[in-house]
Amino acid sequence: MTRATRCTLALALATTTALAAGTLARAQTPARYGLGRPATPDEIRARDIDVMPDGRGLPQGRGTVAEGAAVYAAKCASCHGANGEGASAERLVGRNDGDSFAFATNPKLVRTVGSYWPYASTLFDYTQRAMPFQRPGTLTPNETYGLVAYLLFQNGIVKEDAVMDQATLPKVVMPAHGKFVVDDRKGGRTVK
């Protein structure tokens, strides 16, 4: 038997062994591991907390600028600065001259709630889920509505007497609304 034939036979044997081992392993893998249980509809509903740009998903509650200022001072200022100017965490307050949106060509432009966020409902959604940093998800809906009202006021978007709730928040028009390019690809060869 030639050396080439022996190598071919050895490769064929190794391939057959690997395929057989893989088939055997799949046959022994259980469909379920016996861990956990299916989530109940109530458990799914409790975790379904996303808020859409049009306000769908906003919870019951309300908050004023004054209430939000108190919450901000207690739970946000240590990271974002006393007036939202930024500290160990991002700056939240500030607008660019003429509400410029030339972020791609001007790295000096500030990205804040007032200059970059396209929807007030997104601010609510992110704040409700992720803040405060050291205890995310612990803000009540009323605290979150108040914080959003306060930040919108600090950015010159709403008046000092503004009240944010399910009805008023989606009506806030942000300075950056309409400045993002809509991804309207329908699929095909381009992966969306």
N, C-alpha and C positions, 0 to 999 in steps of 0.2 A: 504494500500500500504506500502510495507516495505521500510526501509531507503535505502537499496541497489537499489531498483527499482526507487525510487525518484532520486537518484544520477545518475543512468543510463539515465533516461529521461532528466534530466537537462543537462547532458553532450551532449546528442543527440541534444537537442534544441539549445545549444550554438554552436555546430559544424555546424548545418544547417543554423543558423543565420549568422555565419562567412562566410560560403561558398556563401550564397546569397548576402551578402554585397560585397564580392570580385568580384562576377560576375557583380553586378550592377556598381561597380566602374570601371571595365574594359570596360563595355558598354558605360560609359560616358566619357572615356578618348579619346580625339581626336587623329587621326593618326598623325596630324601635329599641332603644336602650333601657327602657323602663325608668327613665328619669323624667321628672316634671309631669305636667298635665296640660291639656289644651286650655288656653286662656278663656275666661268667661266673657260674654259680651260687655258686662259692667267693667271688667278689668281692661278690656280693649278701649272702651269709651273713656276711661280715666286717663289713659296714656295718649289718646288722640287729641293733642292739644295744639295742633298747628293752626295758624291764623293766616288766611288768604289775603291778598292785597285789597279785595273788595270788602273785607271785614268778616267774611264767613269764618266761624270758629272763635270769634271774640266771646269771652265769658260775660256773664252778668257782672255788674259793678260800675263804679264811677270814681272819678278823682279830679281834684282841682289843682291849679297851679300851686296854691298855698300848701295844700296837703302834700303835694309832691316835693316841695322845697324842704319840708321837714323830713321826709323819708330820705331824700337825697343827702341831706346833711348827716343823717344818722348812718346810712348804709352805703353811700356811693362816694362821698367827698374824699375819703381817705385814699382812694385809688385814682379817681378822676379829677381831683382838685376841687377846691372850695367852690369854684364857679364854673366847673366843667372844662377848665383850661388844660387838663391833663396833668398827670403826675406819674405814678408807676404804671398807670393804664392810659389808654388812648384819650385824646382830647375829644370832647363831645360837643362843644359849643364853638361856633364861629362860622362865618360865611365868607365867600370870596367876592372880590370886587365885581359887581355886575352879575353875581351868581355864575361866574365863569365855570365851565365844565371841561376845560381843556387839560384834564388830568394826564392824558397821554403825552402831552408836549410840555407841560409845565410842572415839574416836580415840587415846586414851592407852594402849590395850591393845597389848602387844608381839606382833609376828608373828615367831615363831622356829620352829625345828625342833620344840621342845617344846610350842608353843602353837597352831600353825597347820597343820602338815603332817599330812594324814590317813593316809599310808602310809609305813612305813619303806622300802619298796622304791622309792618315788619319790625319797627322799633318796639312795639308792644310785644310781639312774638318773641323776639330775641331777648328782651329784658326779662320777660316772664320765665323763659326757659333757663337762661344762663347767668343771671345775676341774682344777688351779688356773687362775685367770683368765689369767695370762700364758702358760700352756702347757696349754690345755684338752685333755682326752683322753689325758694322759700318765700318769695314775695306773694302777697295776696293779690287777687285781681284789683282791689281798690288801691293798694299801694302802687301797683304797676300802672294803672290809669293815671294816678297822680304824678308819678315819675315822668311818664310820657308827656303829660300836660306841662309839667315844669320844664322839661328839656325843649319842648316845642316853643314855649314862651321865651326861654333863654336864647333861642336861635331866631327870634323875631318872626315866628310862623303863626302863632296864635296870640290872642290878647291875654292880659293878666287875669281876667275874669273867666277864662275858658274852663269848661267842664268836659272831660273826656269820658265817653262811655261807648256802648255798642253802636249807638246811632251817630254820635258826633265824630268819633275817631276816623271812620272810613271817609268822611267828607273833607278831611284836612288835605289840602293840595301842597305837596312838598316842592321846594324849589327845584329839586332834581327830577321831579316827575316828568316823564316823556323824554329824558335825555339819554336813556339807555337804548341800545339797539335791540329790537325784538328778534329773538331767534325763531324764525318762522319756517325752518326746514321741516319737511314732511317725512323725512326718512330716506329710503333708498340706499345708495352706496355710502352716503355720508352718515356717520353715526352721530346721533344727537345726544 
